[in-house]
């Protein structure tokens, strides 16, 4: 596949975990890869089946992506959403590019099992909340979900 990257990529920081995953320097449950993107299961999923799609070239944030890559990210996310809906039996897949946690452009695709899994109409009113990292999914669960998604994508 021809790369959609048209602008020079940024030099990645040595500690960029998504660069390490995309280059297979650290293990992950990769479900898809091409010249421009790598997709894998989040080890701390918001909901089971939570997928991350990252650019293979290092770009810090969504607005740093060349327009052709941004368009490909959306198209690839739609393909994933269709496969994920059938696998998880949900009506919707949440799509987010939050620009937080890791300064490497990435999209979250999350099966929405309830209307409150991800919402844009509610906010936190209480000021003193404690947040915790989502529980780590088991290796067995991630492997099974990975195989199921690869099959649904025809990979």
N, CA and C of each residue as an Amber inpcrd file, in Angstrom:
protein
   465
   0.8470000  -1.1700000   0.0000000   0.0000000   0.0000000   0.0000000
   0.8920000   1.2330000   0.0000000   0.5130000   2.2330000  -0.7670000
   1.2670000   3.4690000  -0.8320000   0.9900000   4.3110000   0.4000000
   2.0110000   4.9030000   0.9120000   1.8600000   5.7330000   2.1060000
   1.1650000   7.0380000   1.7700000   0.2770000   7.4550000   2.6660000
  -0.4210000   8.7290000   2.4960000   0.3590000   9.8820000   3.1140000
   1.4720000   9.5880000   3.7420000   2.2500000  10.6350000   4.4070000
   2.8660000  11.5550000   3.3600000   2.6180000  12.8470000   3.5000000
   3.1670000  13.8060000   2.5540000   4.0700000  14.8230000   3.2300000
   3.9050000  15.0370000   4.4920000   4.7530000  15.9790000   5.2240000
   5.8400000  15.2090000   5.9580000   6.9290000  15.8840000   6.2430000
   7.9930000  15.2330000   7.0030000   7.4820000  14.8840000   8.3960000
   7.8270000  13.6930000   8.8330000   7.4030000  13.2880000  10.1730000
   8.2970000  13.9420000  11.2090000   7.7650000  14.0100000  12.4140000
   8.5380000  14.5530000  13.5200000   9.5380000  13.5050000  13.9960000
  10.6230000  13.9470000  14.5760000  11.5600000  13.0150000  15.1920000
  10.9330000  12.5250000  16.4890000  10.7570000  11.2150000  16.6240000
  10.1020000  10.7170000  17.8360000  11.0080000  10.8150000  19.0530000
  10.4050000  11.0890000  20.2010000  11.2090000  11.0220000  21.4260000
  11.6300000   9.5740000  21.6600000  12.7660000   9.3780000  22.2770000
  13.2650000   8.0170000  22.4870000  12.3330000   7.1730000  23.3380000
  11.5050000   7.8130000  24.1370000  10.6380000   7.0690000  25.0480000
   9.2020000   6.9190000  24.5370000   8.9400000   7.1750000  23.2550000
   7.5680000   7.1010000  22.7420000   7.1120000   5.6430000  22.6690000
   6.1690000   5.2940000  23.5300000   5.6980000   3.9110000  23.5910000
   4.9890000   3.4950000  22.3080000   4.2750000   4.4190000  21.6510000
   3.5670000   4.0490000  20.4270000   4.5260000   3.8500000  19.2580000
   5.6260000   4.5880000  19.2160000   6.6610000   4.3190000  18.2090000
   7.2530000   2.9310000  18.4370000   7.4690000   2.5820000  19.7000000
   8.0220000   1.2650000  20.0330000   7.0590000   0.1460000  19.6450000
   5.7590000   0.3440000  19.8600000   4.7690000  -0.6660000  19.4770000
   4.7010000  -0.7840000  17.9590000   4.6250000   0.3550000  17.2560000
   4.5140000   0.3380000  15.7930000   5.7300000  -0.3080000  15.1400000
   6.9020000  -0.1680000  15.7550000   8.1200000  -0.7740000  15.2090000
   8.3980000  -2.1510000  15.8090000   7.4710000  -2.6500000  16.6040000
   7.5350000  -3.9820000  17.2240000   8.7430000  -4.1590000  18.1410000
   9.1640000  -3.0670000  18.7600000  10.2420000  -3.1590000  19.7400000
   9.7270000  -3.6300000  21.0890000   8.4320000  -3.4780000  21.3060000
   7.7960000  -4.0360000  22.5000000   6.5560000  -4.8050000  22.0530000
   6.1990000  -5.8530000  22.7780000   5.0670000  -6.6800000  22.3560000
   3.7290000  -5.9750000  22.5580000   2.7980000  -6.3080000  21.6910000
   1.4280000  -5.8200000  21.8150000   0.5290000  -6.7520000  21.0090000
  -0.7530000  -6.5710000  21.1450000  -1.7210000  -7.3710000  20.4030000
  -2.1270000  -6.6060000  19.1510000  -1.2370000  -6.6230000  18.1510000
  -1.4830000  -5.9160000  16.8970000  -2.5570000  -6.6620000  16.1150000
  -3.5620000  -5.9100000  15.6640000  -4.6490000  -6.5040000  14.8860000
  -4.6240000  -6.0370000  13.4340000  -3.8330000  -5.0060000  13.1370000
  -3.7720000  -4.4840000  11.7730000  -2.5290000  -3.6130000  11.6480000
  -1.9100000  -3.6620000  10.4670000  -0.8370000  -2.7220000  10.1790000
  -0.7150000  -2.5420000   8.6730000  -0.3560000  -1.3350000   8.2710000
  -0.0480000  -1.0340000   6.8840000   1.1060000  -0.0310000   6.8940000
   1.3630000   0.6060000   5.7780000   2.4920000   1.5400000   5.7090000
   2.3350000   2.7460000   6.6290000   1.0850000   3.1160000   6.9290000
   0.8260000   4.3430000   7.6700000   0.3660000   4.1520000   9.1080000
  -0.2970000   3.0300000   9.4060000  -0.9330000   2.8520000  10.7120000
  -0.7140000   1.4610000  11.2810000  -0.7350000   1.3920000  12.5990000
  -0.7400000   0.1380000  13.3490000  -1.9140000   0.2170000  14.3140000
  -2.6760000  -0.8700000  14.3990000  -3.8100000  -0.9280000  15.3300000
  -3.5880000  -2.0940000  16.2800000  -3.8930000  -1.8650000  17.5490000
  -3.6940000  -2.8960000  18.5620000  -4.7030000  -2.7050000  19.6800000
  -4.8820000  -3.7470000  20.4690000  -5.8050000  -3.6870000  21.5970000
  -5.1610000  -2.9530000  22.7670000  -5.9430000  -2.0990000  23.4010000
  -5.4880000  -1.3610000  24.5790000  -5.3730000  -2.3370000  25.7490000
  -4.2440000  -2.3220000  26.4500000  -4.0850000  -3.2480000  27.5830000
  -4.8580000  -2.7860000  28.8130000  -5.2960000  -1.5350000  28.8070000
  -6.1460000  -0.9980000  29.8710000  -7.4360000  -0.4860000  29.2280000
  -8.2630000  -1.4090000  28.7300000  -9.4260000  -0.9930000  27.9390000
 -10.5030000  -0.2780000  28.7530000 -11.1090000   0.7430000  28.1320000
 -12.2880000   1.3810000  28.7160000 -13.4110000   0.3550000  28.7630000
 -13.5450000  -0.4000000  27.6940000 -14.4810000  -1.5240000  27.5850000
 -13.7640000  -2.6250000  26.8150000 -14.1630000  -3.8920000  26.9970000
 -13.5290000  -4.9760000  26.2350000 -13.5820000  -4.6910000  24.7320000
 -12.4620000  -4.9350000  24.0590000 -12.3830000  -4.7060000  22.6250000
 -11.8770000  -3.3260000  22.2420000 -11.4780000  -2.5090000  23.2100000
 -10.9630000  -1.1500000  22.9820000  -9.7010000  -1.2350000  22.1170000
  -9.7340000  -0.5810000  20.9650000  -8.6340000  -0.5960000  20.0000000
  -7.9920000   0.7850000  19.9250000  -6.6810000   0.8060000  19.7600000
  -5.9370000   2.0350000  19.4820000  -5.3900000   1.9420000  18.0650000
  -5.5590000   3.0020000  17.2890000  -4.9490000   3.0960000  15.9640000
  -3.9350000   4.2230000  16.0420000  -2.6610000   3.9070000  15.7750000
  -1.5850000   4.8970000  15.8690000  -0.9150000   5.0630000  14.5100000
  -0.4430000   6.2750000  14.2570000   0.3320000   6.4940000  13.0330000
   1.6900000   5.8200000  13.2110000   2.1970000   5.2330000  12.1400000
   3.5190000   4.6000000  12.2230000   4.6070000   5.6790000  12.2980000
   4.4270000   6.7600000  11.5680000   5.3440000   7.8960000  11.6670000
   4.9510000   8.6940000  12.9050000   5.9250000   9.2420000  13.5700000
   5.6300000   9.9940000  14.7880000   5.0820000  11.3810000  14.4600000
   3.8450000  11.6040000  14.8620000   3.1990000  12.9150000  14.8290000
   2.5840000  13.0620000  16.2080000   2.8380000  14.1550000  16.8780000
   2.4050000  14.2830000  18.2710000   0.8850000  14.2890000  18.4240000
   0.1750000  15.0610000  17.6170000  -1.2650000  15.2210000  17.8290000
  -2.0250000  15.1530000  16.5140000  -3.3360000  14.9560000  16.6210000
  -4.1950000  14.8020000  15.4530000  -4.0330000  15.9670000  14.4760000
  -3.9660000  17.1760000  14.9900000  -3.8440000  18.3300000  14.0980000
  -2.4550000  18.4490000  13.4780000  -1.5050000  17.6200000  13.8970000
  -0.1830000  17.5730000  13.2780000  -0.1430000  16.6340000  12.0750000
  -1.1580000  15.7860000  11.9310000  -1.1750000  14.8320000  10.8190000
  -1.3390000  15.5530000   9.4870000  -0.6180000  15.1290000   8.4600000
  -0.9110000  15.6430000   7.1270000  -2.3650000  15.2920000   6.7780000
  -3.0670000  16.1380000   6.0350000  -4.4790000  15.8870000   5.7330000
  -4.7610000  14.5060000   5.1300000  -3.8850000  14.0160000   4.2750000
  -4.1180000  12.6950000   3.6770000  -4.0910000  11.5960000   4.7420000
  -3.2000000  11.7190000   5.7170000  -3.1460000  10.7310000   6.8020000
  -4.3530000  10.8510000   7.7200000  -4.7940000  12.0610000   7.9850000
  -5.9860000  12.2520000   8.8160000  -7.1930000  11.6000000   8.1480000
  -7.3140000  11.7600000   6.8430000  -8.4210000  11.1330000   6.1090000
  -8.3280000   9.6110000   6.1790000  -7.1300000   9.0720000   6.0360000
  -6.9450000   7.6150000   6.1260000  -7.2790000   7.1060000   7.5140000
  -6.9280000   7.8690000   8.5470000  -7.2480000   7.4660000   9.9120000
  -8.7600000   7.3450000  10.0860000  -9.5010000   8.2890000   9.5650000
 -10.9620000   8.2400000   9.6650000 -11.5010000   7.0400000   8.8860000
 -11.0120000   6.8170000   7.6680000 -11.4800000   5.6880000   6.8560000
 -11.1770000   4.3540000   7.5360000  -9.9780000   4.2210000   8.0620000
  -9.6020000   2.9920000   8.7490000 -10.4520000   2.7930000  10.0020000
 -10.7210000   3.8660000  10.7070000 -11.5580000   3.7880000  11.9070000
 -12.9700000   3.3310000  11.5670000 -13.5130000   3.7850000  10.4460000
 -14.8400000   3.3270000  10.0200000 -14.8270000   1.8310000   9.7310000
 -13.7760000   1.3650000   9.0810000 -13.6590000  -0.0750000   8.8000000
 -13.6320000  -0.8760000  10.1020000 -12.8530000  -0.4060000  11.0550000
 -12.7910000  -1.0730000  12.3540000 -14.1330000  -1.0420000  13.0560000
 -14.8040000   0.1050000  13.0240000 -16.0910000   0.2420000  13.7120000
 -17.0940000  -0.7880000  13.1990000 -17.1370000  -0.9940000  11.9010000
 -18.0730000  -1.9790000  11.3330000 -17.7510000  -3.3840000  11.8300000
 -16.4780000  -3.7340000  11.8310000 -16.0800000  -5.0640000  12.3150000
 -16.3610000  -5.2050000  13.8050000 -16.0690000  -4.1750000  14.5700000
 -16.2520000  -4.2230000  16.0210000 -17.7230000  -4.3060000  16.4060000
 -18.5910000  -3.6370000  15.6580000 -20.0320000  -3.7210000  15.9370000
 -20.5090000  -5.1620000  15.8430000 -20.0790000  -5.8580000  14.7940000
 -20.5350000  -7.2430000  14.6280000 -19.9400000  -8.1620000  15.6870000
 -18.7040000  -7.9440000  16.0560000 -18.0600000  -8.7860000  17.0690000
 -18.7080000  -8.6000000  18.4390000 -18.9400000  -7.3600000  18.8210000
 -19.3940000  -7.0570000  20.1800000 -20.9020000  -6.9100000  20.3060000
 -21.6250000  -6.9580000  19.1900000 -23.0780000  -6.8550000  19.2410000
 -23.5680000  -5.5210000  19.7750000 -22.8650000  -4.4510000  19.4250000
 -23.2480000  -3.1140000  19.8750000 -23.7260000  -2.2930000  18.6830000
 -24.4830000  -1.2360000  18.9840000 -24.9840000  -0.3650000  17.9220000
 -23.9930000   0.7210000  17.5340000 -23.0900000   1.0730000  18.4680000
 -22.1680000   2.1750000  18.2140000 -20.7670000   1.8590000  18.7200000
 -19.8170000   2.5100000  18.0750000 -18.4180000   2.4570000  18.4960000
 -17.9940000   3.8960000  18.7650000 -17.4700000   4.1510000  19.9540000
 -16.9650000   5.4820000  20.2680000 -15.6340000   5.7090000  19.5760000
 -15.4330000   6.9130000  19.0660000 -14.2010000   7.2880000  18.3700000
 -13.6720000   8.5580000  19.0210000 -12.4430000   8.5030000  19.5200000
 -11.8530000   9.6660000  20.1780000 -10.3950000   9.8390000  19.7770000
 -10.0010000  11.0610000  19.5470000  -8.5900000  11.4510000  19.4700000
  -8.4220000  12.4840000  20.5700000  -8.0030000  12.0370000  21.7340000
  -8.0140000  12.9130000  22.8990000  -6.7970000  13.8200000  23.0140000
  -5.6680000  13.3990000  22.4860000  -4.4660000  14.2090000  22.6160000
  -3.8980000  14.2230000  24.0200000  -4.2260000  13.2000000  24.8050000
  -3.7130000  13.1220000  26.1750000  -2.9200000  11.8340000  26.3640000
  -2.2430000  11.7460000  27.4480000  -1.4870000  10.5750000  27.9010000
  -0.2230000  10.3050000  27.0960000  -0.3130000  10.1000000  25.7800000
   0.8580000   9.8190000  24.9570000   0.8880000  10.8330000  23.8210000
   1.9920000  11.5590000  23.6890000   2.1230000  12.5690000  22.6340000
   2.5210000  11.9010000  21.3190000   1.6240000  11.0760000  20.8190000
   1.7620000  10.4030000  19.5240000   0.3330000  10.2080000  19.0480000
   0.0010000  10.7340000  17.8890000  -1.3940000  10.7060000  17.4470000
  -1.9480000   9.2820000  17.5110000  -3.1310000   9.1810000  18.1120000
  -3.7910000   7.8860000  18.2150000  -5.2880000   8.0810000  18.3730000
  -6.0140000   7.1390000  17.8010000  -7.4720000   7.1360000  17.9220000
  -7.8720000   5.9780000  18.8100000  -8.8390000   6.2310000  19.6640000
  -9.4430000   5.1900000  20.4930000 -10.7460000   4.7730000  19.8240000
 -10.9600000   3.4820000  19.6490000 -12.2430000   2.9570000  19.1960000
 -12.7500000   2.0520000  20.3030000 -13.8980000   2.4100000  20.8560000
 -14.4110000   1.7400000  22.0490000 -15.8290000   1.2480000  21.7940000
 -16.0710000  -0.0700000  21.9280000 -17.4500000  -0.5550000  21.8260000
 -18.2940000   0.0760000  22.9340000 -19.4230000   0.6630000  22.5650000
 -20.2890000   1.3200000  23.5430000 -21.3890000   0.3580000  23.9590000
 -21.1950000  -0.2530000  25.1130000 -22.1770000  -1.1990000  25.6410000
 -23.3210000  -0.4710000  26.3300000 -23.0530000   0.7560000  26.8260000
 -24.0950000   1.5970000  27.4160000 -23.9130000   3.0170000  26.8970000
 -24.9470000   3.8230000  27.0310000 -24.8670000   5.2090000  26.5690000
 -23.9110000   6.0530000  27.3860000 -23.4880000   5.5770000  28.5380000
 -22.5930000   6.3640000  29.3850000 -21.1410000   5.8820000  29.3380000
 -20.8280000   4.9320000  28.4510000 -19.4350000   4.4930000  28.3350000
 -18.5310000   5.6680000  27.9690000 -18.9690000   6.4710000  27.0300000
 -18.2870000   7.7040000  26.6370000 -19.4050000   8.6850000  26.3320000
 -19.3310000   9.8690000  26.8740000 -20.4040000  10.8310000  26.6310000
 -19.8490000  12.2350000  26.4700000 -20.5300000  13.0280000  25.6690000
 -20.1360000  14.4270000  25.5050000 -21.1640000  15.3700000  26.1140000
 -22.2160000  14.8090000  26.7080000 -23.2710000  15.6660000  27.2610000
 -23.2390000  15.7420000  28.7810000 -22.3590000  14.9990000  29.4000000
 -22.2590000  15.0210000  30.8580000 -20.8790000  15.5460000  31.2410000
 -20.8090000  16.1210000  32.3960000 -19.5240000  16.5650000  32.9100000
 -19.4620000  16.2360000  34.3980000 -18.2810000  16.2890000  34.9330000
 -18.0860000  15.9630000  36.3400000 -18.2650000  17.2370000  37.1510000
 -19.2600000  17.2280000  38.0130000 -19.5360000  18.4000000  38.8360000
 -18.7520000  18.3560000  40.1440000 -18.5930000  17.1630000  40.6960000
 -17.8680000  17.0000000  41.9510000 -16.3960000  17.3040000  41.7090000
 -15.7900000  18.0680000  42.5760000 -14.4210000  18.5300000  42.3500000
 -13.3340000  17.5510000  42.7860000 -13.5010000  16.8890000  43.8920000
 -12.4370000  16.0600000  44.4470000 -12.6720000  14.5910000  44.1270000
 -12.3390000  14.2040000  42.9140000 -12.5010000  12.8210000  42.4880000
 -11.1440000  12.1510000  42.3980000 -11.1360000  10.8670000  42.5940000
  -9.9300000  10.0860000  42.4070000 -10.1030000   9.2550000  41.1460000
  -9.1430000   9.3450000  40.2440000  -9.1900000   8.5710000  39.0120000
  -8.1440000   7.4710000  39.0900000  -8.4340000   6.3660000  38.4480000
  -7.5070000   5.2410000  38.4210000  -7.3980000   4.7320000  36.9940000
  -6.2850000   4.1240000  36.6830000  -6.1120000   3.4870000  35.3840000
  -7.0860000   2.3250000  35.2810000  -7.6570000   2.1520000  34.0970000
  -8.5540000   1.0130000  33.8830000  -7.7900000  -0.2770000  34.1540000
  -8.4770000  -1.3130000  34.6340000  -7.7810000  -2.5720000  34.9180000
  -7.1140000  -3.1350000  33.6680000  -5.9950000  -3.8070000  33.8640000
  -5.2920000  -4.4290000  32.7420000  -6.0540000  -5.6690000  32.3110000
  -6.2700000  -5.7850000  31.0090000  -6.9100000  -6.9800000  30.4600000
  -5.9130000  -8.1350000  30.5110000  -6.4190000  -9.3450000  30.6620000
  -5.5320000 -10.5090000  30.7050000  -4.9670000 -10.7790000  29.3120000
  -3.7910000 -11.3900000  29.2760000  -3.1770000 -11.7410000  27.9990000
  -4.0860000 -12.6600000  27.1950000  -4.7590000 -13.5810000  27.8700000
  -5.6560000 -14.5150000  27.1830000  -6.8280000 -13.7710000  26.5480000
  -7.3980000 -12.8260000  27.2920000  -8.5200000 -12.0390000  26.7720000
  -8.0780000 -11.2160000  25.5640000  -6.9190000 -10.5800000  25.6590000
  -6.4160000  -9.7690000  24.5580000  -6.1230000 -10.6220000  23.3280000
  -5.5360000 -11.7930000  23.5310000  -5.2270000 -12.6770000  22.3990000
  -6.5030000 -13.1290000  21.7060000  -7.5130000 -13.5210000  22.4670000
  -8.7800000 -13.9680000  21.8780000  -9.4540000 -12.8290000  21.1140000
  -9.4740000 -11.6320000  21.6970000 -10.0800000 -10.4840000  21.0200000
  -9.3000000 -10.1110000  19.7670000  -7.9810000 -10.2040000  19.8410000
  -7.1290000  -9.8900000  18.7050000  -7.4250000 -10.8170000  17.5320000
  -7.4830000 -12.1040000  17.7890000  -7.7680000 -13.0760000  16.7290000
  -9.1500000 -12.8590000  16.1320000 -10.1190000 -12.5740000  16.9770000
 -11.4850000 -12.3410000  16.5130000 -11.5510000 -11.1120000  15.6060000
 -10.8760000 -10.0490000  15.9780000 -10.8940000  -8.8300000  15.1840000
 -10.1270000  -9.0080000  13.8760000  -8.9860000  -9.6660000  13.9130000
  -8.2360000  -9.9370000  12.6800000  -9.1040000 -10.7070000  11.6950000
  -9.8270000 -11.7040000  12.1970000 -10.7010000 -12.5010000  11.3350000
 -11.8090000 -11.6270000  10.7440000 -12.4160000 -10.7810000  11.5560000
 -13.4900000  -9.9110000  11.0730000 -12.9840000  -8.9010000  10.0420000
 -11.7300000  -8.4840000  10.1650000 -11.1350000  -7.5360000   9.2230000
 -10.5820000  -8.2260000   7.9820000 -10.5300000  -9.5620000   8.0130000
  -9.9660000 -10.3030000   6.8940000  -8.4590000 -10.2420000   6.8510000
  -7.8370000 -10.0460000   8.0040000  -6.3710000  -9.9450000   8.0900000
  -5.7650000 -11.3030000   8.3660000
